[in-house]
Amino acid sequence: MRRSGYVDRPRWEARLSKEVIKVIARNKRAKFDYELGDHFEAGLVLLGSEVKSLRSGRANIAEAYVRLRTGEAWLIHANIPEYPQAGQNNHEPTRPRKLLLKRSELKRLKRMHQEKGLTIVPLQLFFRGAWIKLELAVGRGKKRHDKRQNLKKKAHARDQRNAR
């Protein structure tokens, strides 16, 4: 028997509203070096010692990039330091890690990546609930004069804010 006003929702939908997002690592330089376009969210294939290391908040994706190989996306040069308590069962800190994306997202990424001058840039590594995710964006590298223009705009906006 249903009560009036009662909405029957699946369990996973109720969990989504309570999800906590905890950022592990950010690539702050990406917004400065690239004009960012479409954003994607991908899961990662990780080892247990990598997950433990990430839970302690240790990672660096500043030098990382994404490479598409044989219909799969790989995160290259992301540094997840060794977990000290893992002993012999530790992982290699900068090993390539497979990204988990839907087939349609992979096709879209491949199409965009084949355009001249577009690269796939990792933006942030974070926990979404219990899962570790990576936010990606497709970006075009900025030239030096573009960077200077952005700095001038920021300085002008800051001066206007401070003048008030």
DSSP file (Angstrom, degrees, kcal/mol; ACC not computed):
  #  RESIDUE AA STRUCTURE BP1 BP2  ACC     N-H-->O    O-->H-N    N-H-->O    O-->H-N    TCO  KAPPA ALPHA  PHI   PSI    X-CA   Y-CA   Z-CA
    1    1 A M              0   0    0      0, 0.0     2,-0.4     0, 0.0     0, 0.0   0.000 360.0 360.0 360.0 130.6    0.0    0.0    0.0
    2    2 A R        -     0   0    0      4,-0.0     2,-0.2     1,-0.0     3,-0.0  -0.729 360.0-134.5 -97.9 141.7    1.4    3.4   -1.0
    3    3 A R    >   -     0   0    0     -2,-0.4     3,-1.5     1,-0.1     2,-0.1  -0.617  36.5 -96.8 -84.8 152.5    1.1    6.5    1.0
    4    4 A S  T 3  S+     0   0    0      1,-0.2     3,-0.1    -2,-0.2    -1,-0.1  -0.461 110.0  19.4 -69.1 140.1    0.1    9.7   -0.8
    5    5 A G  T 3  S+     0   0    0      1,-0.3     2,-0.5    -2,-0.1    -1,-0.2   0.430  90.9 134.1  81.5  -1.8    3.1   11.8   -1.8
    6    6 A Y    <   -     0   0    0     -3,-1.5     2,-0.6     2,-0.0    -1,-0.3  -0.708  41.6-157.2 -85.3 126.1    5.5    8.9   -1.5
    7    7 A V        -     0   0    0     -2,-0.5     2,-0.9    -3,-0.1    -3,-0.0  -0.909   9.8-141.5-106.5 124.2    7.9    8.6   -4.4
    8    8 A D        +     0   0    0     -2,-0.6    -2,-0.0     0, 0.0     0, 0.0  -0.756  29.8 176.0 -87.3 108.6    9.4    5.2   -5.0
    9    9 A R        -     0   0    0     -2,-0.9     5,-0.0     1,-0.0    -2,-0.0  -0.862  33.5-106.2-113.0 147.1   13.0    5.7   -6.0
   10   10 A P     >  -     0   0    0      0, 0.0     4,-1.3     0, 0.0     3,-0.3  -0.309  32.5-114.9 -64.0 156.3   15.7    3.1   -6.7
   11   11 A R  H  > S+     0   0    0      1,-0.2     4,-1.8     2,-0.2     3,-0.2   0.891 113.3  55.6 -61.5 -41.7   18.4    2.8   -4.0
   12   12 A W  H  > S+     0   0    0      1,-0.2     4,-1.8     2,-0.2    -1,-0.2   0.851 103.8  55.4 -63.8 -32.6   21.2    3.9   -6.3
   13   13 A E  H  > S+     0   0    0     -3,-0.3     4,-1.0     1,-0.2    -1,-0.2   0.879 106.8  49.9 -67.1 -37.1   19.4    7.2   -7.0
   14   14 A A  H  X S+     0   0    0     -4,-1.3     4,-0.6    -3,-0.2    -1,-0.2   0.864 109.2  52.9 -67.2 -35.6   19.1    7.9   -3.3
   15   15 A R  H >< S+     0   0    0     -4,-1.8     3,-1.0     1,-0.2     4,-0.3   0.861 100.1  62.3 -67.7 -34.9   22.8    7.3   -2.9
   16   16 A L  H >< S+     0   0    0     -4,-1.8     3,-1.1     1,-0.3    -1,-0.2   0.866  98.8  54.5 -60.3 -36.4   23.7    9.7   -5.7
   17   17 A S  H 3< S+     0   0    0     -4,-1.0    -1,-0.3     1,-0.2    -2,-0.2   0.745 110.2  47.3 -70.7 -20.5   22.2   12.6   -3.8
   18   18 A K  T << S+     0   0    0     -3,-1.0    -1,-0.2    -4,-0.6    -2,-0.2   0.345  83.1 133.4 -99.7   5.3   24.4   11.8   -0.7
   19   19 A E    <   -     0   0    0     -3,-1.1     2,-0.5    -4,-0.3    -3,-0.1  -0.257  44.4-148.8 -63.5 141.4   27.6   11.4   -2.7
   20   20 A V        -     0   0    0      2,-0.0   109,-2.4     0, 0.0     2,-0.6  -0.931   3.7-153.9-110.3 132.4   30.7   13.1   -1.4
   21   21 A I  E     -A  128   0A   0     -2,-0.5     2,-0.5   107,-0.2   107,-0.2  -0.934  12.2-176.8-109.5 120.7   33.4   14.4   -3.8
   22   22 A K  E     -A  127   0A   0    105,-1.7   105,-2.8    -2,-0.6     2,-0.3  -0.966  20.0-139.0-119.0 116.3   36.9   14.6   -2.3
   23   23 A V  E     +A  126   0A   0     -2,-0.5   103,-0.3   103,-0.2     3,-0.1  -0.587  21.3 178.5 -78.3 130.5   39.5   16.0   -4.7
   24   24 A I  E     +     0   0A   0    101,-3.0     2,-0.3     1,-0.4    35,-0.2   0.852  67.0   0.1 -95.7 -48.5   42.9   14.2   -4.5
   25   25 A A  E     -A  125   0A   0    100,-1.8   100,-2.9    33,-0.1    -1,-0.4  -0.999  60.0-159.1-147.5 143.6   44.9   16.1   -7.1
   26   26 A R  E     -A  124   0A   0     -2,-0.3     2,-0.9    98,-0.2    35,-0.3  -0.930  18.4-140.2-122.2 147.4   44.4   19.0   -9.5
   27   27 A N    >   +     0   0    0     96,-3.2     3,-1.0    -2,-0.3     4,-0.5  -0.791  28.9 172.3-102.0  86.0   46.2   20.0  -12.7
   28   28 A K  T 3> S+     0   0    0     -2,-0.9     4,-0.5     1,-0.3     3,-0.5   0.788  71.6  61.3 -67.9 -28.2   46.1   23.7  -12.1
   29   29 A R  H >> S+     0   0    0      1,-0.2     4,-2.3     2,-0.2     3,-0.6   0.732  86.5  76.0 -71.8 -22.7   48.4   24.4  -15.0
   30   30 A A  H <> S+     0   0    0     -3,-1.0     4,-2.1     1,-0.3    -1,-0.2   0.883  92.0  51.1 -61.0 -41.4   45.9   23.0  -17.5
   31   31 A K  H 34 S+     0   0    0     -3,-0.5    -1,-0.3    -4,-0.5    -2,-0.2   0.785 114.3  45.6 -68.5 -25.2   43.6   26.0  -17.5
   32   32 A F  H << S+     0   0    0     -3,-0.6    -2,-0.2    -4,-0.5    -1,-0.2   0.853 119.2  38.8 -82.2 -37.7   46.5   28.3  -18.1
   33   33 A D  H  < S+     0   0    0     -4,-2.3   109,-2.8   108,-0.1     2,-0.3   0.675 117.1  44.3 -88.9 -18.7   48.1   26.2  -20.9
   34   34 A Y  E  <  -B  141   0A   0     -4,-2.1     2,-0.8   107,-0.2   107,-0.2  -0.939  68.9-130.4-131.8 148.2   45.0   25.0  -22.8
   35   35 A E  E     -B  140   0A   0    105,-2.8   105,-1.9    -2,-0.3     2,-0.3  -0.888  43.7-142.7 -88.3 110.2   41.7   26.4  -24.1
   36   36 A L  E     +B  139   0A   0     -2,-0.8   103,-0.2   103,-0.2     3,-0.1  -0.565  28.7 168.3 -87.4 138.7   39.5   23.6  -22.6
   37   37 A G  E     +     0   0A   0    101,-3.3    -1,-0.1     1,-0.4   102,-0.1   0.338  53.0  13.6-110.5-119.2   36.4   22.3  -24.4
   38   38 A D  E     -     0   0A   0     99,-0.1   100,-2.1     1,-0.1    -1,-0.4  -0.328  66.8-144.6 -66.5 141.8   34.4   19.2  -23.6
   39   39 A H  E     -B  137   0A   0     98,-0.2     2,-0.3    -3,-0.1    98,-0.2  -0.846  15.8-173.5-108.4 145.2   34.8   17.6  -20.2
   40   40 A F  E     -B  136   0A   0     96,-2.6    96,-2.9    -2,-0.3     2,-0.4  -0.928  16.5-142.8-132.5 157.0   34.6   13.8  -19.5
   41   41 A E  E     -B  135   0A   0     -2,-0.3     2,-0.3    94,-0.2    94,-0.2  -0.992  24.7-179.8-123.2 126.4   34.7   11.7  -16.4
   42   42 A A  E     -B  134   0A   0     92,-2.7    92,-2.8    -2,-0.4    59,-0.2  -0.928  22.2-132.7-127.6 147.8   36.5    8.4  -16.4
   43   43 A G  E     -BC 133 100A   0     57,-1.8    57,-2.7    -2,-0.3     2,-0.4  -0.442  25.5-132.5 -85.2 170.0   37.1    5.6  -13.9
   44   44 A L  E     - C   0  99A   0     88,-0.8     2,-0.8    55,-0.2    55,-0.2  -0.956   7.2-131.1-127.5 145.8   40.6    4.1  -13.4
   45   45 A V        +     0   0    0     53,-2.1    53,-0.3    -2,-0.4     2,-0.3  -0.874  45.8 169.9 -92.4 112.9   41.9    0.6  -13.3
   46   46 A L        -     0   0    0     -2,-0.8     2,-0.2    51,-0.1    51,-0.0  -0.826  33.6-121.2-126.4 160.3   44.1    0.6  -10.1
   47   47 A L     >  -     0   0    0     -2,-0.3     4,-1.9     1,-0.1     3,-0.3  -0.555  36.7-106.3 -91.1 164.6   45.9   -1.8   -7.9
   48   48 A G  H  > S+     0   0    0      1,-0.2     4,-2.2     2,-0.2     5,-0.2   0.880 119.6  52.0 -60.5 -41.2   45.1   -2.0   -4.1
   49   49 A S  H  > S+     0   0    0     40,-0.3     4,-2.0     1,-0.2    -1,-0.2   0.822 107.8  53.8 -67.8 -29.1   48.3   -0.3   -3.1
   50   50 A E  H  > S+     0   0    0     -3,-0.3     4,-2.4     2,-0.2    -1,-0.2   0.902 108.0  49.3 -69.1 -40.7   47.5    2.6   -5.5
   51   51 A V  H  X S+     0   0    0     -4,-1.9     4,-2.3     2,-0.2    -2,-0.2   0.919 111.0  49.8 -63.7 -43.3   44.0    3.0   -3.9
   52   52 A K  H  X S+     0   0    0     -4,-2.2     4,-1.1     1,-0.2    -1,-0.2   0.908 111.2  49.3 -61.4 -42.1   45.6    3.1   -0.4
   53   53 A S  H  <>S+     0   0    0     -4,-2.0     5,-1.6     1,-0.2     3,-0.3   0.895 111.6  48.9 -64.9 -40.1   48.1    5.7   -1.5
   54   54 A L  H ><5S+     0   0    0     -4,-2.4     3,-2.0     1,-0.2    -2,-0.2   0.858 104.2  59.4 -68.0 -35.2   45.3    7.8   -3.0
   55   55 A R  H 3<5S+     0   0    0     -4,-2.3    -1,-0.2     1,-0.3    -2,-0.2   0.811 101.1  55.4 -63.7 -28.1   43.2    7.5    0.1
   56   56 A S  T 3<5S-     0   0    0     -4,-1.1    -1,-0.3    -3,-0.3    -2,-0.2   0.430 122.5-111.6 -83.5   2.4   46.1    9.2    2.0
   57   57 A G  T < 5 +     0   0    0     -3,-2.0     2,-0.6     1,-0.2    -3,-0.2   0.749  69.9 139.4  81.7  25.8   45.8   12.0   -0.5
   58   58 A R      < +     0   0    0     -5,-1.6     2,-0.3    23,-0.1    -1,-0.2  -0.901  21.4 110.2-111.8 112.2   49.1   11.5   -2.4
   59   59 A A        -     0   0    0     -2,-0.6     2,-0.3   -35,-0.2    21,-0.2  -0.959  40.4-154.3-168.0 159.3   49.1   11.9   -6.2
   60   60 A N  B     +G   79   0B   0     19,-2.0    19,-2.7    -2,-0.3     3,-0.1  -0.942  18.3 164.8-144.8 119.6   50.4   14.2   -8.9
   61   61 A I    >   +     0   0    0     -2,-0.3     3,-0.8   -35,-0.3   -34,-0.1   0.174  48.1 108.3-117.0  16.6   48.8   14.6  -12.3
   62   62 A A  T 3  S+     0   0    0      1,-0.2    -1,-0.1   -36,-0.1    16,-0.1   0.858  89.8  33.7 -63.5 -36.2   50.6   17.8  -13.4
   63   63 A E  T 3  S+     0   0    0     14,-0.3    -1,-0.2    -3,-0.1    15,-0.1   0.335  98.3 113.4-100.6   6.7   52.8   16.0  -15.9
   64   64 A A    <   +     0   0    0     -3,-0.8     2,-0.3    58,-0.1    13,-0.2  -0.386  38.2 176.0 -81.5 156.1   50.2   13.4  -16.9
   65   65 A Y  E     -D   76   0A   0     11,-1.8    11,-3.0    56,-0.1     2,-0.4  -0.946  27.6-114.2-148.8 168.4   48.5   13.1  -20.3
   66   66 A V  E     -D   75   0A   0     54,-1.4    54,-0.4    -2,-0.3     2,-0.4  -0.907  24.6-168.6-112.1 134.4   46.0   10.8  -22.0
   67   67 A R  E     -D   74   0A   0      7,-2.5     7,-2.6    -2,-0.4     2,-0.6  -0.970  14.8-141.2-121.9 137.2   46.9    8.6  -24.9
   68   68 A L  E     +D   73   0A   0     -2,-0.4     2,-0.4     5,-0.2     5,-0.2  -0.877  28.6 169.8 -99.1 122.2   44.4    6.6  -27.1
   69   69 A R  E >   -D   72   0A   0      3,-2.8     3,-1.9    -2,-0.6    -2,-0.0  -0.996  61.4 -19.5-136.5 129.2   45.7    3.2  -28.1
   70   70 A T  T 3  S-     0   0    0     -2,-0.4    -1,-0.1     1,-0.3     3,-0.1   0.845 127.1 -47.1  44.5  49.3   43.8    0.3  -29.8
   71   71 A G  T 3  S+     0   0    0      1,-0.2     2,-0.3    35,-0.1    -1,-0.3   0.653 121.0 100.0  73.9  15.4   40.4    1.6  -28.8
   72   72 A E  E <   -D   69   0A   0     -3,-1.9    -3,-2.8    34,-0.1     2,-0.4  -0.940  65.7-131.5-131.0 153.7   41.4    2.3  -25.2
   73   73 A A  E     -DE  68  99A   0     26,-0.6    26,-2.9    -2,-0.3     2,-0.4  -0.888  23.2-168.0-106.1 137.3   42.4    5.4  -23.2
   74   74 A W  E     -DE  67  98A   0     -7,-2.6    -7,-2.5    -2,-0.4     2,-0.6  -0.977  19.2-137.6-127.9 137.3   45.5    5.3  -21.0
   75   75 A L  E     -DE  66  97A   0     22,-3.4    22,-2.2    -2,-0.4     2,-0.4  -0.852  28.9-163.1 -92.4 119.3   46.7    7.8  -18.4
   76   76 A I  E     +D   65   0A   0    -11,-3.0   -11,-1.8    -2,-0.6    19,-0.1  -0.841  59.8   4.7-110.4 141.2   50.4    8.2  -18.8
   77   77 A H  S    S+     0   0    0     17,-0.7     2,-0.5    -2,-0.4   -14,-0.3   0.669  76.0 150.5  63.7  23.1   52.9    9.7  -16.3
   78   78 A A        -     0   0    0     17,-0.3     2,-0.8    -3,-0.2    -1,-0.2  -0.746  41.2-138.6 -80.2 130.6   50.5   10.2  -13.5
   79   79 A N  B     +G   60   0B   0    -19,-2.7   -19,-2.0    -2,-0.5    15,-0.2  -0.820  30.2 169.1-100.9 110.0   52.5    9.8  -10.3
   80   80 A I        -     0   0    0     13,-2.2   -21,-0.2    -2,-0.8    15,-0.2  -0.951  34.8-132.1-113.6 107.0   50.9    7.8   -7.5
   81   81 A P        -     0   0    0      0, 0.0   -28,-0.1     0, 0.0   -23,-0.1  -0.084  29.3 -87.9 -61.0 157.8   53.6    7.3   -4.9
   82   82 A E        -     0   0    0      1,-0.1     3,-0.1     8,-0.1    10,-0.1  -0.294  37.0-118.9 -63.0 148.1   54.3    3.9   -3.4
   83   83 A Y    >   -     0   0    0      1,-0.1     3,-1.9    -3,-0.1     4,-0.4  -0.828  19.9-145.9 -89.7 117.7   52.3    2.9   -0.3
   84   84 A P  G >  S+     0   0    0      0, 0.0     3,-0.8     0, 0.0    -1,-0.1   0.813  94.3  52.5 -58.8 -34.8   54.9    2.3    2.4
   85   85 A Q  G 3  S+     0   0    0      1,-0.2   -36,-0.0   -36,-0.1    -3,-0.0   0.522  90.2  79.7 -80.6  -3.6   52.9   -0.5    4.2
   86   86 A A  G X  S-     0   0    0     -3,-1.9     3,-1.6     1,-0.2    -1,-0.2   0.734  70.3-179.1 -77.6 -21.0   52.5   -2.5    1.0
   87   87 A G  G X   -     0   0    0     -3,-0.8     3,-0.9    -4,-0.4    -1,-0.2  -0.391  67.2  -2.8  64.0-126.9   56.0   -4.0    1.1
   88   88 A Q  G 3  S+     0   0    0      1,-0.2    -1,-0.3    -2,-0.2    -2,-0.1   0.758 127.3  67.8 -71.0 -25.5   56.8   -6.3   -1.9
   89   89 A N  G <  S+     0   0    0     -3,-1.6   -40,-0.3     2,-0.0    -1,-0.2   0.126  76.1 129.2 -84.6  23.1   53.3   -5.9   -3.3
   90   90 A N    <   -     0   0    0     -3,-0.9     2,-0.2     1,-0.1    -8,-0.1  -0.236  52.9-123.5 -76.4 167.8   53.8   -2.3   -4.2
   91   91 A H        -     0   0    0    -11,-0.1    -1,-0.1   -10,-0.1    -8,-0.0  -0.602  26.8 -96.9-106.1 166.4   53.1   -0.7   -7.6
   92   92 A E    >   -     0   0    0     -2,-0.2     3,-1.4     1,-0.1   -12,-0.1  -0.759  35.4-136.3 -81.7 126.8   55.3    1.2  -10.0
   93   93 A P  T 3  S+     0   0    0      0, 0.0   -13,-2.2     0, 0.0    -1,-0.1   0.814  95.7  31.7 -59.9 -36.0   54.6    5.0   -9.3
   94   94 A T  T 3  S+     0   0    0    -15,-0.2   -17,-0.7   -17,-0.1   -16,-0.1   0.031  83.2 140.5-113.2  28.8   54.3    6.2  -12.9
   95   95 A R    <   -     0   0    0     -3,-1.4   -17,-0.3   -15,-0.2     2,-0.1  -0.325  62.5 -95.2 -68.1 153.0   52.9    3.1  -14.7
   96   96 A P        -     0   0    0      0, 0.0     2,-0.4     0, 0.0   -20,-0.2  -0.472  41.5-155.3 -67.5 140.0   50.3    3.6  -17.4
   97   97 A R  E     - E   0  75A   0    -22,-2.2   -22,-3.4    -2,-0.1     2,-0.2  -0.971  13.3-123.1-123.4 132.8   46.7    3.2  -16.1
   98   98 A K  E     - E   0  74A   0     -2,-0.4   -53,-2.1   -53,-0.3     2,-0.4  -0.497  22.1-140.3 -74.7 138.2   43.7    2.3  -18.2
   99   99 A L  E     -CE  44  73A   0    -26,-2.9     2,-0.8   -55,-0.2   -26,-0.6  -0.808   8.5-136.4 -99.2 140.6   40.8    4.7  -18.2
  100  100 A L  E     +C   43   0A   0    -57,-2.7   -57,-1.8    -2,-0.4     2,-0.3  -0.853  39.7 152.3-101.7 107.8   37.2    3.3  -18.1
  101  101 A L        -     0   0    0     -2,-0.8   -59,-0.1   -59,-0.2     2,-0.1  -0.910  47.9 -98.2-130.3 157.3   35.0    5.2  -20.5
  102  102 A K     >  -     0   0    0     -2,-0.3     4,-2.4     1,-0.1     5,-0.2  -0.407  37.0-114.4 -70.4 154.2   31.9    4.3  -22.5
  103  103 A R  H  > S+     0   0    0      1,-0.2     4,-2.4     2,-0.2     5,-0.2   0.885 117.5  52.6 -58.9 -40.2   32.4    3.2  -26.1
  104  104 A S  H  > S+     0   0    0      1,-0.2     4,-2.1     2,-0.2    -1,-0.2   0.885 109.0  49.9 -65.0 -37.7   30.6    6.3  -27.4
  105  105 A E  H  > S+     0   0    0      2,-0.2     4,-2.7     1,-0.2    -2,-0.2   0.900 109.7  51.4 -66.2 -40.4   32.8    8.6  -25.2
  106  106 A L  H  X S+     0   0    0     -4,-2.4     4,-2.6     2,-0.2    -2,-0.2   0.915 110.2  48.8 -62.3 -43.0   35.9    6.9  -26.6
  107  107 A K  H  X S+     0   0    0     -4,-2.4     4,-2.4     2,-0.2    -1,-0.2   0.913 112.5  48.4 -62.3 -42.2   34.7    7.4  -30.2
  108  108 A R  H  X S+     0   0    0     -4,-2.1     4,-2.3     2,-0.2    -2,-0.2   0.911 112.2  48.6 -64.7 -43.2   34.0   11.0  -29.5
  109  109 A L  H  X S+     0   0    0     -4,-2.7     4,-2.9     2,-0.2    -2,-0.2   0.914 111.3  50.3 -61.8 -43.1   37.4   11.5  -27.8
  110  110 A K  H  X S+     0   0    0     -4,-2.6     4,-1.6     1,-0.2    -2,-0.2   0.914 110.5  49.4 -63.2 -43.1   39.2    9.8  -30.8
  111  111 A R  H  X S+     0   0    0     -4,-2.4     4,-0.5     1,-0.2    -1,-0.2   0.919 115.3  43.5 -61.5 -44.6   37.3   12.0  -33.3
  112  112 A M  H >< S+     0   0    0     -4,-2.3     3,-0.9     1,-0.2    -2,-0.2   0.878 110.9  55.2 -68.8 -37.6   38.2   15.2  -31.3
  113  113 A H  H 3< S+     0   0    0     -4,-2.9     5,-0.3     1,-0.2    -1,-0.2   0.812 100.4  59.8 -66.7 -30.2   41.8   14.1  -30.8
  114  114 A Q  H 3< S+     0   0    0     -4,-1.6    -1,-0.2    -5,-0.2    -2,-0.2   0.690  83.2  99.4 -74.4 -17.5   42.4   13.6  -34.5
  115  115 A E  S X< S-     0   0    0     -3,-0.9     3,-1.4    -4,-0.5     2,-0.2  -0.413  94.5 -90.5 -64.4 148.0   41.6   17.3  -35.1
  116  116 A K  T 3  S+     0   0    0      1,-0.2    -1,-0.1    -2,-0.1     3,-0.1  -0.406 104.8   5.5 -66.7 128.2   44.8   19.2  -35.5
  117  117 A G  T 3  S+     0   0    0      1,-0.2    24,-0.9    -2,-0.2     2,-0.4   0.465  92.5 127.7  85.4   2.2   46.1   20.6  -32.3
  118  118 A L  E <   - F   0 140A   0     -3,-1.4     2,-0.3    -5,-0.3    -1,-0.2  -0.782  32.1-179.5 -96.4 136.0   43.7   19.1  -29.8
  119  119 A T  E     - F   0 139A   0     20,-3.1    20,-3.1    -2,-0.4     2,-0.6  -0.889  29.8-119.8-127.6 160.6   44.9   17.1  -26.8
  120  120 A I  E     - F   0 138A   0    -54,-0.4   -54,-1.4    -2,-0.3    18,-0.2  -0.908  34.6-169.5-103.6 118.2   43.3   15.3  -24.0
  121  121 A V  E     - F   0 137A   0     16,-3.1    16,-1.9    -2,-0.6     2,-0.4  -0.913  20.3-131.8-115.4 128.9   44.3   16.8  -20.6
  122  122 A P  E     + F   0 136A   0      0, 0.0    14,-0.3     0, 0.0   -92,-0.1  -0.657  24.7 179.6 -75.7 132.3   43.6   15.4  -17.1
  123  123 A L  E     -     0   0A   0     12,-3.6   -96,-3.2    -2,-0.4     2,-0.3   0.851  56.9  -6.2-101.5 -47.4   42.1   18.1  -14.9
  124  124 A Q  E     -AF  26 135A   0     11,-1.0    11,-3.1   -98,-0.2     2,-0.5  -0.998  47.8-143.8-154.7 150.8   41.5   16.5  -11.5
  125  125 A L  E     +AF  25 134A   0   -100,-2.9  -101,-3.0    -2,-0.3  -100,-1.8  -0.955  39.3 156.4-111.7 127.9   41.6   13.1   -9.7
  126  126 A F  E     -AF  23 133A   0      7,-2.5     7,-3.4    -2,-0.5     2,-0.5  -0.962  43.6-109.6-151.4 163.0   38.9   12.7   -7.1
  127  127 A F  E     -AF  22 132A   0   -105,-2.8  -105,-1.7    -2,-0.3     2,-0.6  -0.862  20.6-168.2 -93.9 129.4   36.8   10.3   -5.1
  128  128 A R  E >  S-AF  21 131A   0      3,-3.1     3,-1.7    -2,-0.5     2,-0.5  -0.907  73.5 -51.2-113.8  98.0   33.1   10.1   -6.0
  129  129 A G  T 3  S-     0   0    0   -109,-2.4  -107,-0.1    -2,-0.6  -113,-0.0  -0.638 122.7 -23.5  69.0-121.4   31.7    8.2   -3.1
  130  130 A A  T 3  S+     0   0    0     -2,-0.5     2,-0.3    -3,-0.1    -1,-0.3   0.512 121.6  93.5 -96.6  -6.8   34.0    5.1   -2.9
  131  131 A W  E <  S- F   0 128A   0     -3,-1.7    -3,-3.1   -88,-0.0     2,-0.5  -0.641  70.1-134.1 -93.8 144.2   35.1    5.3   -6.6
  132  132 A I  E     - F   0 127A   0     -2,-0.3   -88,-0.8    -5,-0.2     2,-0.3  -0.849  31.7-178.7 -96.2 126.1   38.2    7.0   -7.9
  133  133 A K  E     -BF  43 126A   0     -7,-3.4    -7,-2.5    -2,-0.5     2,-0.4  -0.830  20.5-146.4-124.8 160.2   37.5    9.1  -11.0
  134  134 A L  E     -BF  42 125A   0    -92,-2.8   -92,-2.7    -2,-0.3     2,-0.5  -0.997  12.1-143.8-127.7 128.1   39.5   11.3  -13.3
  135  135 A E  E     -BF  41 124A   0    -11,-3.1   -12,-3.6    -2,-0.4   -11,-1.0  -0.823  24.0-173.6 -92.9 126.9   38.1   14.5  -15.0
  136  136 A L  E     -BF  40 122A   0    -96,-2.9   -96,-2.6    -2,-0.5     2,-0.3  -0.792   8.1-169.3-115.4 157.8   39.4   14.9  -18.5
  137  137 A A  E     -BF  39 121A   0    -16,-1.9   -16,-3.1    -2,-0.3     2,-0.6  -0.993  23.7-126.7-144.1 149.3   39.0   17.8  -21.0
  138  138 A V  E     + F   0 120A   0   -100,-2.1  -101,-3.3    -2,-0.3     2,-0.3  -0.853  43.0 175.2 -93.3 126.0   39.8   18.2  -24.7
  139  139 A G  E     -BF  36 119A   0    -20,-3.1   -20,-3.1    -2,-0.6     2,-0.5  -0.924  33.1-136.5-136.7 157.5   41.9   21.3  -25.1
  140  140 A R  E     -BF  35 118A   0   -105,-1.9  -105,-2.8    -2,-0.3   -22,-0.2  -0.949  38.9-110.2-109.9 130.5   43.8   23.3  -27.7
  141  141 A G  E     -B   34   0A   0    -24,-0.9  -107,-0.2    -2,-0.5     2,-0.2  -0.320  31.7-129.0 -61.7 135.9   47.3   24.5  -26.6
  142  142 A K        -     0   0    0   -109,-2.8     2,-0.1     1,-0.1    -1,-0.1  -0.583  15.3-127.2 -85.5 148.6   47.5   28.3  -26.1
  143  143 A K     >  -     0   0    0     -2,-0.2     4,-1.7     1,-0.1     3,-0.3  -0.438  31.6-102.0 -84.0 167.7   50.2   30.4  -27.7
  144  144 A R  H  > S+     0   0    0      1,-0.2     4,-2.0     2,-0.2     5,-0.1   0.879 122.1  52.6 -61.0 -40.0   52.3   32.7  -25.6
  145  145 A H  H  > S+     0   0    0      1,-0.2     4,-2.1     2,-0.2    -1,-0.2   0.841 105.9  54.8 -68.3 -31.0   50.4   35.8  -26.7
  146  146 A D  H  > S+     0   0    0     -3,-0.3     4,-2.1     2,-0.2    -1,-0.2   0.908 107.8  49.6 -64.3 -41.2   47.1   34.1  -25.7
  147  147 A K  H  X S+     0   0    0     -4,-1.7     4,-2.2     1,-0.2    -2,-0.2   0.898 109.9  51.0 -64.4 -40.5   48.5   33.5  -22.2
  148  148 A R  H  X S+     0   0    0     -4,-2.0     4,-2.3     1,-0.2    -1,-0.2   0.903 108.4  51.7 -64.0 -40.7   49.6   37.2  -22.0
  149  149 A Q  H  X S+     0   0    0     -4,-2.1     4,-2.4     1,-0.2    -1,-0.2   0.910 109.3  50.2 -62.3 -42.1   46.1   38.4  -23.0
  150  150 A N  H  X S+     0   0    0     -4,-2.1     4,-2.4     1,-0.2    -1,-0.2   0.907 110.1  50.2 -62.5 -41.6   44.5   36.2  -20.2
  151  151 A L  H  X S+     0   0    0     -4,-2.2     4,-2.4     1,-0.2    -1,-0.2   0.895 110.4  49.9 -63.9 -39.4   47.0   37.6  -17.6
  152  152 A K  H  X S+     0   0    0     -4,-2.3     4,-2.5     2,-0.2    -2,-0.2   0.911 110.7  49.8 -64.5 -42.3   46.1   41.2  -18.7
  153  153 A K  H  X S+     0   0    0     -4,-2.4     4,-2.5     2,-0.2    -2,-0.2   0.917 112.0  47.9 -62.4 -43.7   42.4   40.4  -18.5
  154  154 A K  H  X S+     0   0    0     -4,-2.4     4,-2.4     2,-0.2    -2,-0.2   0.915 112.4  48.5 -63.3 -43.2   42.8   39.0  -15.0
  155  155 A A  H  X S+     0   0    0     -4,-2.4     4,-2.4     2,-0.2    -2,-0.2   0.901 112.3  49.2 -64.4 -40.4   44.9   41.9  -13.8
  156  156 A H  H  X S+     0   0    0     -4,-2.5     4,-2.2     2,-0.2    -2,-0.2   0.920 112.0  47.8 -64.8 -44.2   42.3   44.4  -15.2
  157  157 A A  H  X S+     0   0    0     -4,-2.5     4,-2.1     1,-0.2    -2,-0.2   0.889 112.3  50.2 -63.9 -39.3   39.4   42.6  -13.5
  158  158 A R  H  X S+     0   0    0     -4,-2.4     4,-2.4     2,-0.2    -2,-0.2   0.901 109.6  50.6 -65.1 -41.6   41.4   42.5  -10.3
  159  159 A D  H  X S+     0   0    0     -4,-2.4     4,-1.6     1,-0.2    -2,-0.2   0.891 110.1  50.1 -63.8 -39.7   42.1   46.2  -10.5
  160  160 A Q  H  X S+     0   0    0     -4,-2.2     4,-0.8     2,-0.2    -1,-0.2   0.906 110.9  49.2 -65.4 -40.8   38.4   47.0  -11.1
  161  161 A R  H >< S+     0   0    0     -4,-2.1     3,-0.6     1,-0.2    -2,-0.2   0.917 113.3  46.5 -62.9 -43.2   37.4   44.9   -8.1
  162  162 A N  H 3< S+     0   0    0     -4,-2.4    -1,-0.2     1,-0.2    -2,-0.2   0.759 103.9  62.8 -72.1 -25.3   40.0   46.6   -5.8
  163  163 A A  H 3<        0   0    0     -4,-1.6    -1,-0.2     1,-0.3    -2,-0.2   0.748 360.0 360.0 -72.2 -22.8   39.0   50.1   -7.1
  164  164 A R    <<        0   0    0     -4,-0.8    -1,-0.3    -3,-0.6    -2,-0.1   0.486 360.0 360.0 -72.1 360.0   35.5   49.6   -5.7
